[in-house]
Amino acid sequence: MAKRKLERFAAIETFSNVFQHVQTSQQISDLEQKGQWKEFVFTNENPLVLELGCGKGEYTVGMSRAEKNKNFLGLDLKGNRIWRGAKTALDEGINNAAFLRCRIENIEKAFEKNEVDEIWITFPDPQPQKTRERKRLTAPGFLNRYKNILKPNGKIHLKTDSFSLYTYTLEVIKEMGAELIYETSDLYNSIVANSLNEPSLKTIQTHYENLFASKGFKICYIQFKIS
């Protein structure tokens, strides 16, 4: 297992669709591609969509297949996971999908103000312990970071099997005065969700989503904007 991890870390160093921003020093510099993702990475002016905590990139790759008119960038710290999605995209010749290995805490070092059109947060660690609240990807500290890189009216999507994270996020949205567009605690039984014009919402399921659904967990979904 350790050998395979090392092999995958070495492989992504050579992948043209993987970028890295992993620094251990206290002085963290901006990523070279900051402010230039559309121009120099995707070479078009299509909307830029991020998937945070993308894991193996199933959702990033799935969205890129379904929506050719958008650019998708999956973010995760674990390079051995990113390898899977990046390799699939390269093998299939998918040009509107790429991956960034970085800490989400440093997201403002990777993107310029108003550079991102949309953010997806798919099945993140709910961090249920109260002491780890600030590590939840929908905690106010993270939402303020997203606000700084999102375009005005840029949407944020959360899909989760954690009812506690779902209710917590709704509370944060209310406290921050954000705009709630839609929410459901049972996505796959929601008729309204079918009219949201989100091609990837129900058609793409990650490994974990399938696993959770097979065990009877309901999938929660929230769509909102940070003003």
Backbone as a ProteinNet text record, in pm:
[ID]
protein_1_A
[PRIMARY]
MAKRKLERFAAIETFSNVFQHVQTSQQISDLEQKGQWKEFVFTNENPLVLELGCGKGEYTVGMSRAEKNKNFLGLDLKGNRIWRGAKTALDEGINNAAFLRCRIENIEKAFEKNEVDEIWITFPDPQPQKTRERKRLTAPGFLNRYKNILKPNGKIHLKTDSFSLYTYTLEVIKEMGAELIYETSDLYNSIVANSLNEPSLKTIQTHYENLFASKGFKICYIQFKIS
[TERTIARY]
82.6	0	85.7	189.7	278	350.8	392.1	463	371.6	245.5	151.7	126.4	119.1	100.6	215	336.8	454.5	455.9	415	410.1	309.7	196.8	94.2	136.3	203	255.3	355.5	438.6	537.1	468.5	360.5	289.4	224.4	159.6	89.3	186	312.1	413	428	393.5	409.6	278.5	167.4	36.7	18.2	-22.2	-42.3	-166.6	-256.2	-380.4	-381	-264.3	-253.9	-158.2	-202.5	-122.7	-112.5	-4.9	16.7	53.7	-4.2	27.2	31.5	139.3	153.7	281.6	269.5	385.8	374.8	485.4	486.2	536.3	598.2	651.1	537.4	563.5	461.5	434.4	531.7	516.1	465.3	336.8	275.3	258	318.4	313	191.6	160.8	50.6	90	-11	10.2	33.3	119.3	153	30	-65.9	-184.1	-291.7	-271.1	-371.4	-409.5	-539.8	-588.9	-578.4	-525.3	-500.5	-552.3	-640.7	-687.8	-756.6	-844.1	-917.1	-824.4	-740.2	-657.7	-548	-474.6	-355.4	-370.1	-469.7	-488.4	-595.1	-713.3	-822.6	-830.4	-762.7	-756.5	-894	-985.3	-1116.5	-1173.9	-1287	-1350	-1474.4	-1484.8	-1599.5	-1596	-1711.7	-1716.8	-1624.7	-1564.3	-1474.4	-1548.4	-1555.9	-1628.6	-1530.9	-1533.1	-1445.7	-1524	-1459.7	-1511.4	-1411.1	-1454.3	-1365.4	-1368.1	-1249.1	-1240.2	-1285.1	-1227.9	-1278.2	-1245	-1153.9	-1119.4	-1064.4	-1125.3	-1079.4	-1128.3	-1196.9	-1235.1	-1353.9	-1432	-1546.4	-1646.6	-1672.7	-1770.3	-1713.7	-1588.3	-1524.8	-1526.6	-1485.6	-1484	-1626.6	-1718	-1856.9	-1918.8	-1895.1	-1949	-1885.9	-1756.6	-1688.4	-1741	-1781.4	-1840.8	-1979.2	-2055.3	-2194.6	-2208.3	-2111.6	-2123	-1994.7	-1987.6	-1868.4	-1845.2	-1947.9	-1937.3	-1885.9	-1834.4	-1776.6	-1640.8	-1555.4	-1426.9	-1437.1	-1390.3	-1402.6	-1264.7	-1248.8	-1121.3	-1146.9	-1093.7	-1109.8	-993.5	-1024.7	-922.5	-920.6	-802.8	-785.5	-638.7	-610.2	-471.8	-402.5	-479.9	-421.3	-397.6	-270.1	-233.7	-263.6	-256.3	-284.8	-432.2	-519.4	-660.7	-680.4	-621.9	-632.9	-587.8	-488.8	-432.7	-541.5	-639.9	-743.4	-823.6	-875.4	-954.9	-873.7	-751.6	-665.5	-631.1	-601.8	-567	-686.4	-804.3	-925	-945.7	-929.9	-948.3	-847.1	-722.6	-619.9	-649.1	-685.9	-713.1	-829.7	-930	-1048.7	-1036.6	-924.5	-905.8	-1001.3	-1034.7	-1125.4	-1045.3	-1070.8	-992	-1048.4	-1170.9	-1231.6	-1231.5	-1141.1	-1124.2	-976.4	-947.5	-810.9	-818.5	-702.3	-698.7	-590.2	-618.2	-524.2	-504.6	-380.2	-347.5	-310.2	-395.9	-371	-457.6	-424.5	-507.7	-618.5	-739.8	-851.2	-839.2	-769.5	-744.1	-667.3	-591.6	-509.1	-570.6	-700.7	-766.3	-749.6	-736.6	-719.9	-582.3	-490	-357.9	-358.7	-467.3	-475.7	-569.1	-658	-756.3	-767.9	-784.8	-798.3	-941.1	-962.5	-1096.1	-1186.5	-1306	-1406.1	-1363.9	-1267.9	-1220	-1306.1	-1374.6	-1449.2	-1598.3	-1662.2	-1804.9	-1894.9	-1845.6	-1933.1	-1847.3	-1902	-1830.5	-1922.9	-1869.8	-1938.3	-1860.4	-1932.5	-1873.7	-1947.3	-1882.1	-1949.5	-1900.9	-1988.2	-1964.5	-1834.1	-1823.3	-1704.2	-1711.3	-1599.2	-1597.1	-1682.2	-1788.3	-1876.7	-1814	-1699.7	-1631.5	-1733	-1797.1	-1909.1	-1873.3	-1746.2	-1709.1	-1715.6	-1772.1	-1786.1	-1650.6	-1548.6	-1414.5	-1354.8	-1413.5	-1362	-1455.3	-1544.9	-1642.9	-1576.7	-1467.8	-1403.5	-1343.9	-1329.6	-1275.6	-1383.4	-1509.7	-1617.4	-1609.7	-1624.1	-1605.9	-1716.5	-1820.1	-1922.5	-1922.1	-1814.6	-1800.3	-1779.8	-1813.6	-1800.3	-1661.2	-1557.3	-1422.1	-1397.7	-1448.8	-1433.8	-1524.5	-1648	-1740.3	-1688.3	-1621.8	-1564.4	-1450.4	-1375.3	-1271.1	-1333.1	-1439.2	-1505.6	-1561	-1616.4	-1673.9	-1570.6	-1446.2	-1340.1	-1297.4	-1325.5	-1283.3	-1401	-1522.5	-1641.5	-1683.6	-1736.3	-1796.7	-1924.1	-1968.2	-2096	-2206.2	-2286.4	-2395.3	-2345.5	-2217.4	-2165.7	-2230.8	-2269.8	-2343.1	-2248.8	-2293.6	-2225.4	-2325.4	-2278.7	-2361.5	-2300.6	-2384.1	-2341.2	-2424.2	-2356.9	-2422.2	-2359.8	-2443.9	-2392.3	-2491.7	-2438.6	-2525.2	-2541.8	-2473.1	-2475	-2586.7	-2690.6	-2800.7	-2752.5	-2658.1	-2607.1	-2531.3	-2453.2	-2383.1	-2483	-2585	-2691.6	-2759.9	-2801.5	-2868.9	-2772.9	-2648.5	-2547.2	-2528.1	-2518.1	-2495.9	-2613.3	-2733.1	-2850.8	-2845.6	-2799.1	-2785.8	-2681.2	-2568.7	-2462	-2509.6	-2580.4	-2633.9	-2723	-2808	-2898.3	-2820.4	-2724.2	-2645.4	-2562.6	-2512.4	-2428.1	-2508.5	-2638.3	-2722	-2703.9	-2663.5	-2646.9	-2784	-2786.4	-2912.1	-2931.9	-3031.7	-3065.2	-3151.5	-3104.4	-3178.8	-3268	-3212.2	-3289.5	-3224	-3305.9	-3253.4	-3351.9	-3295.9	-3378.1	-3297.7	-3365.3	-3299.5	-3317	-3379	-3400.8	-3397.6	-3279.6	-3261.7	-3330.6	-3314.3	-3362.5	-3512.8	-3578	-3723.7	-3781.8	-3696.4	-3741.5	-3780.1	-3904.2	-3952.1	-3901.5	-3896.8	-3853.7	-3710.9	-3625.1	-3484.9	-3470	-3570.4	-3564.6	-3571.7	-3621.1	-3639	-3527.8	-3421.1	-3315.9	-3216.3	-3226.9	-3133.6	-2989.4	-2971.7	-2839.5	-2818.2	-2758.5	-2746.9	-2676.1	-2586.2	-2505.2	-2563.8	-2670.1	-2718.2	-2760.9	-2838.4	-2887.2	-2823.4	-2765.6	-2713.9	-2575	-2499.7	-2364.5	-2364.5	-2315.3	-2302.6	-2160.5	-2096.2	-1962.7	-1971.5	-1855.9	-1849.8	-1915.4	-1882.4	-1936.8	-2086.3	-2130.6	-2273.7	-2351.6	-2302.3	-2365.8	-2366.5	-2254.4	-2241.1	-2341.7	-2350.5	-2443.5	-2588.1	-2621.4	-2758.4	-2797.7	-2700.8	-2729.8	-2756.6	-2706.1	-2727.5	-2851.2	-2921.6	-3046.9	-3033.9	-2914.1	-2895.8	-2959.3	-3030.3	-3085.7	-2977.4	-2977.7	-2879.7	-2938.3	-2866.8	-2910.2	-2840.6	-2909.9	-2853.1	-2894.3	-2797.7	-2822.8	-2757.1	-2828.5	-2772.1	-2792.3	-2684.3	-2694.8	-2591.8	-2607.2	-2514.2	-2468.9	-2345.1	-2294.2	-2289.8	-2368.3	-2375.4	-2255.7
-121.3	0	125.8	128.7	245.4	266.5	155.2	164.4	222.8	179.7	230.6	379.8	422.7	564.7	646.4	599.6	669.8	674.5	566.2	561.8	662.8	676	769.3	914.5	940.1	1075.1	1112.7	1017.8	1041.7	1063.4	989	998.6	1134.4	1187.5	1315.2	1430.1	1410.5	1512.4	1529.5	1425.2	1428.4	1457.2	1460.1	1479.8	1627	1650.2	1787.9	1853.1	1773.8	1828.2	1833.2	1821.1	1829.8	1942.8	2026.3	2138	2123.5	2174.3	2152	2281.1	2297	2411	2359	2290.1	2230.5	2282.6	2368.4	2427.7	2410.8	2387.7	2367.4	2489.9	2584.6	2704.5	2797.3	2884.6	2979	3085.1	3112.7	3209.2	3136.9	3148.9	3076	3170.2	3135.2	3220.7	3187.1	3279.1	3256.2	3149	3073.9	2974.8	3046.4	2990.9	3051.7	3073.9	2982.9	2991.1	3085.5	3143.3	3231.2	3343	3356.4	3459.6	3426.1	3308.8	3274.5	3135.9	3079.4	2943	2930.6	3022.1	3012.9	3037	3138.5	3179.7	3079.8	3034.9	2954.2	2804.4	2767.7	2625.3	2565	2627.6	2573.8	2637.3	2748.2	2822.8	2852.2	2895.3	2942.6	3032.6	3090.9	3182	3120.4	2989.3	2922.3	2934.5	2921.9	2932.6	2832.1	2875.8	2791.3	2739	2606.5	2540.9	2458.2	2476.1	2400.5	2291.3	2175.2	2074.3	2063.4	2095.2	2094.6	1958.9	1906.9	1774.1	1669.6	1675.4	1594.5	1446.4	1406.7	1265.3	1209.3	1103.6	1039.3	1108.1	1219.2	1299.2	1250.3	1160	1105.2	1213.9	1306.1	1409.8	1511.8	1549.1	1643.4	1589.4	1465	1403.7	1389.2	1347.2	1330.4	1461.2	1569	1698.8	1746.3	1721.3	1766.1	1692.5	1568.4	1493.8	1550.3	1585.7	1627.5	1771.6	1856.4	1999	2047.7	2031.4	2067.6	2218.1	2295.4	2440.8	2502.6	2419.4	2467.6	2401.3	2470.1	2414.1	2367.1	2245.3	2188.2	2160.2	2202	2184.5	2118.8	1998.4	1926.1	1954.9	1987.7	2018.4	1912.6	1865.7	1773.2	1777	1741.1	1740.4	1609	1501.8	1368.7	1334	1338.8	1317.4	1179	1077.8	941.4	925.2	1009.7	1007.5	1084.1	1201	1282.8	1204.9	1119	1041.6	972.8	913.7	837.3	925.3	1036.2	1123.5	1187	1228.4	1292.6	1195.3	1071	970.4	940.8	930.6	907	1020.3	1143.9	1259.3	1257.7	1223	1215.6	1102.6	987.4	871	896.8	973	999.3	1127	1196.6	1320.7	1429.9	1433.9	1535.7	1662.6	1766.2	1888.9	1993.1	1971.3	2069.9	2023.1	1931.3	1886	1890.4	1943.8	1946	1931.7	1917.9	1892.7	1977.7	2017.2	2097.4	2033.3	1999	1944.9	2061.5	2088.5	2201.3	2187.5	2267.7	2277.8	2379.7	2343.4	2434.3	2561.1	2551.9	2670.4	2777.2	2733.2	2825.4	2859.7	2842.5	2856.7	2996.2	3096.7	3233.4	3255.8	3164.3	3171.4	3112	3042.8	2974.5	3043.8	3131.6	3195.2	3343.9	3419.5	3564.1	3598.5	3718.8	3767	3757.4	3704.6	3691.5	3597.2	3509.3	3421.7	3295.9	3255.8	3129.5	3155.8	3075.3	3093.7	3012.6	2898.6	2805.8	2710.9	2665.3	2571.2	2455.8	2333.5	2214.1	2155.5	2121.5	2052.1	1919.2	1812	1682.5	1584.8	1551.5	1452.8	1477	1597.5	1626.8	1556.4	1547.4	1498	1593.9	1545.6	1636.6	1694.8	1639.7	1690.6	1710.1	1603.4	1616.9	1669.9	1652.9	1701.6	1854.4	1907.3	2052.2	2121.1	2055.5	2114.4	2127.6	2058.2	2062.6	2139.2	2217.4	2291.5	2378.8	2443.9	2535.8	2463.7	2330.5	2252.9	2207.5	2229.2	2195.2	2286.2	2231	2309.5	2411.3	2410	2514.1	2601.9	2598	2686.2	2829.3	2929	3069.1	3104.8	3052.7	3083.4	3040.3	2922.4	2874.6	2952.2	2977.2	3049.1	3188.3	3252.8	3384.1	3374.9	3264.5	3244.3	3226.5	3146.4	3123.2	3254.6	3335.3	3462.8	3549.5	3541.1	3624.8	3582	3457.8	3412.2	3393.7	3388.3	3369.7	3499.8	3486.5	3600.3	3640.3	3765.2	3803.6	3709.1	3662.7	3568	3426.9	3399.2	3263.6	3166.2	3050.9	2953.7	2856.5	2810.8	2704.4	2590.3	2467	2347.5	2258.5	2203.2	2103.2	1977.1	1863.5	1732.4	1653.9	1597.5	1525.3	1421	1317	1218.9	1252.2	1356.7	1394.1	1495.1	1451	1541.9	1653.2	1621.7	1723.7	1833.5	1796.3	1897.1	1978.2	1913.5	1980.1	2087.1	2050.8	2147.5	2255.9	2217.8	2316	2420.1	2373.3	2464.1	2558.6	2509.3	2596.5	2706.1	2671.2	2770.4	2876	2832.2	2925.1	3019.2	2964.6	3046.5	3157.4	3121.3	3219.7	3323.9	3278.4	3370.1	3467.1	3420.6	3505	3591.8	3573	3650.7	3611.3	3486.8	3437	3406.1	3391.2	3366.2	3216.8	3161.4	3020.5	3005.8	2925.2	2904.2	2781.4	2674.1	2549.5	2457.5	2383.4	2283.1	2168	2048.5	1929.7	1829.4	1761.4	1657.2	1519.8	1516.9	1389	1414.8	1433.9	1477.1	1386.7	1256.5	1165.7	1142.7	1196.8	1193.8	1333.5	1428.9	1567.1	1591.5	1623.6	1654.2	1790.7	1884.5	2020.6	2021.1	1933.3	1929.3	1900.6	1836.1	1803.7	1928.5	2037.7	2160	2262.6	2223.9	2319.3	2346.4	2277.3	2293.4	2266.4	2158.7	2114.6	1973.2	1959.7	1828.5	1721.9	1764.3	1667.8	1629.4	1696.9	1684.2	1542.8	1479.5	1344.4	1237.5	1279.2	1180.9	1128.8	1204.7	1162.9	1121.6	1004	955.7	903.9	953.4	906.3	769.6	707.9	579.6	590	696.6	711.8	740.5	815.5	843.3	714.8	631.8	501.3	416.7	420.8	343.3	390.1	521.4	576.9	544.5	562.4	538.3	392	301.2	158.1	117.7	196.4	168.9	239.5	307	371	514.3	572.2	711.8	802.7	904.3	1002.9	1105.1	1150	1246.5	1386.9	1472.7	1610.8	1702	1808	1901	2043.9	2134.2	2277.5	2355.1	2452.5	2545	2686	2765.3	2899	2993.4	3122.3	3225.1	3306.7	3350.5	3439.3	3580.5	3669.2	3805.5	3887.8
0	0	0	87.2	94.3	-37.4	-100.2	-228	-335.5	-337.7	-437.5	-417.2	-290.2	-261.1	-318.2	-293.4	-342.8	-495.2	-556.7	-702.7	-757	-689.1	-734.5	-711.5	-600	-575.7	-684.2	-722.2	-828.6	-962	-986.1	-1113.7	-1132.7	-1028.4	-1046	-1070.4	-1034	-1064.3	-1215.3	-1289.4	-1434.6	-1507.5	-1435.7	-1498.7	-1537.4	-1658.6	-1706	-1646.7	-1589.6	-1534.4	-1381.8	-1319	-1172.9	-1135.7	-1041.8	-992.3	-841.2	-783.9	-641.4	-569.2	-451.1	-364.1	-221.3	-189.3	-55.7	5.1	105.4	169.9	320.3	383.7	528.8	602.8	533.7	599.6	638.7	732.8	777.5	671.4	589.1	480.5	356.4	328.5	217.8	99.1	-11.6	-129.9	-216.5	-306.9	-400.3	-501.7	-546.1	-651	-784	-864.8	-993.4	-1080.7	-1074.2	-1161.1	-1107.6	-991.3	-931.2	-1028.2	-1051.7	-1140.8	-1288.3	-1319.5	-1459.4	-1497.5	-1416.7	-1442.7	-1577.9	-1608.1	-1735.3	-1854.4	-1843	-1956.2	-1989.4	-1886.4	-1912.1	-1882.8	-1802.5	-1771.8	-1862.8	-1864.7	-1946.5	-2085.5	-2103	-2230.3	-2288.8	-2203.6	-2247.9	-2140	-2165.5	-2069.2	-2005	-2009.3	-1948.1	-1796.1	-1729.4	-1583.8	-1515.7	-1404.8	-1326.8	-1204	-1192.4	-1083.3	-1000.9	-868.3	-779.4	-707.8	-690.3	-597.6	-484.4	-363.7	-247.9	-178.8	-145.9	-86.8	-187.2	-307.1	-418.7	-408.8	-317.7	-305.1	-434.6	-484.4	-607.3	-734.8	-716.5	-832.4	-910.6	-852.2	-926	-966.1	-873.9	-902.2	-1000	-982.3	-1074.1	-1216.9	-1233.2	-1366.5	-1419.8	-1333.2	-1376.6	-1423.3	-1349.4	-1390	-1520.1	-1536.2	-1658.6	-1781.5	-1764.2	-1875.8	-1910.5	-1806.8	-1826.2	-1873.9	-1836.6	-1867.8	-1934.8	-2064.7	-2141.4	-2147.1	-2112	-2119.7	-1989.3	-1898.3	-1773.8	-1750.5	-1674	-1632.8	-1488.7	-1460.3	-1326.7	-1267.8	-1143.1	-1074.5	-939.2	-921.4	-795.7	-702	-576.1	-476.4	-368	-335.3	-223.8	-183.3	-58.4	-12.2	-43.1	-54	-68	-215	-252.9	-391.6	-442.9	-357.3	-402.9	-439.1	-381.8	-421.5	-552.2	-560.9	-681.5	-804.7	-786.7	-897.5	-978.7	-910.5	-979.6	-1075.9	-1026.8	-1110.7	-1221.6	-1188.8	-1288.4	-1400.5	-1364.5	-1465.7	-1556	-1496.2	-1575.6	-1675.9	-1629.7	-1717.9	-1832	-1801.7	-1906	-2003.9	-1950.4	-2036.3	-2131.7	-2083	-2164.9	-2248.5	-2232.1	-2306.1	-2263.8	-2135	-2082	-2054.8	-2132.1	-2123.2	-2027.1	-1979.7	-1889.7	-1744.6	-1711.8	-1573	-1536.3	-1418.8	-1367.3	-1215.8	-1153	-1008.6	-943.1	-819.9	-742.2	-605.7	-576.4	-444.8	-354	-257.2	-166.8	-41.5	56.8	176.9	150.2	183	156	240.2	352.3	434.4	355.8	255.4	176.6	40.8	29.1	-100.6	-160	-75.3	-127	-188	-162.4	-224.8	-365.1	-398.2	-527.8	-626.2	-575.1	-661.7	-631	-736.4	-723.8	-682.9	-638	-603.7	-726.6	-708.3	-815	-928.1	-903	-1010.3	-1026.9	-919.9	-918.6	-936.8	-1020.1	-1047.2	-955	-908.1	-835.5	-751.9	-638.9	-551.6	-514.2	-524.5	-476.5	-358.7	-253.4	-138.9	-128.1	-165.5	-176.4	-70.1	20.5	125.4	202.4	260.1	340.5	475.3	541.8	679.9	762.8	827.8	903	1028.9	1070	1190.7	1304.3	1350.6	1443.5	1582.7	1622.9	1754.7	1760	1866.2	1882.2	1875.3	1927	1928.4	1788	1690.7	1553.8	1459.7	1518.4	1438.4	1331.8	1367.4	1272.8	1151.7	1160.6	1049.7	950.7	986	894.3	772.8	655.2	533.2	507.8	592.9	585	709.7	786.7	902.6	853.3	932.7	887.7	836.1	899.9	854.4	711.1	674.9	537.8	442.3	484.1	395.6	362.2	457.2	429.3	328.6	332.9	232.2	93.8	89.7	-38.9	-94.8	-6.8	-47.7	-118.9	-73.5	-129.6	-270	-308.3	-441.7	-537	-483.1	-566.5	-634.8	-754.7	-821.2	-747.1	-761.3	-701.8	-750.9	-660.5	-689.4	-721.9	-695.5	-714.8	-618.1	-668.7	-587.7	-516	-399.4	-324.9	-307.8	-332.8	-317.3	-210.1	-125.9	-27.8	-46.4	-65.3	-61.7	52.2	137.4	253.5	301.2	364.1	428.5	575.8	622.4	764.2	790.8	860.4	893.2	985.6	1072.8	1164.9	1089.2	987.1	907.2	825.6	777.1	701.6	787.3	908.2	995.2	1042.4	1069.4	1109.6	999.2	874.7	762.3	743.5	761.1	751.8	858	977.5	1084.9	1048.5	993.9	956.3	845.8	747.7	638.5	694.1	788.3	849.2	928.1	1007.9	1091.7	1008.7	894	809.6	713.4	710.6	620.3	475	453.6	316.9	256	125	55	32.2	96.7	77.8	-46.4	-141.8	-265.8	-255.8	-204.2	-193.8	-92.6	-21.8	71.4	84	101.8	125.8	206.8	295.5	374.5	311.9	192.1	122.7	-28.2	-79.9	-218	-319	-305.7	-409.5	-407	-305	-303	-318	-358	-375.1	-519.7	-542	-677.1	-720.5	-626.6	-659.1	-712.7	-657.7	-699.8	-848.6	-907.4	-1050.8	-1138.8	-1084.2	-1163.6	-1140.1	-1071.9	-1037	-1149.4	-1258.2	-1370.6	-1326.9	-1252	-1208.3	-1262.4	-1381.1	-1446.2	-1363.7	-1275.5	-1201.6	-1066	-1026.4	-889.4	-853	-938.4	-909.9	-997.7	-1108.6	-1203.6	-1166.5	-1087	-1048.9	-902.4	-876.2	-738.7	-717.4	-612.6	-579.5	-511.8	-492.3	-422.4	-285.9	-212.3	-77.5	-80.3	-179.5	-189.7	-212.3	-301.5	-324.8	-198.8	-127.3	-4.2	99.8	118.4	216.6	178.7	51.3	5.6	21.9	-4.6	7.3	151.8	244.1	386.8	441.2	352.2	392.6	438.7	427.8	466.5	361.7	406.9	315.5	280.5	156.3	109.9	122.1	191.6	211.6	110.1	72	-25.9	8	-5	15.2	-98.2	-151.5	-250	-195.9	-194	-138.1	-197.7	-167.7	-211.1	-90.6	-94.3	11.4	-45.5	12	-40.8	5.8
[MASK]
+++++++++++++++++++++++++++++++++++++++++++++++++++++++++++++++++++++++++++++++++++++++++++++++++++++++++++++++++++++++++++++++++++++++++++++++++++++++++++++++++++++++++++++++++++++++++++++++++++++++++++++++++++++++++++++++++++

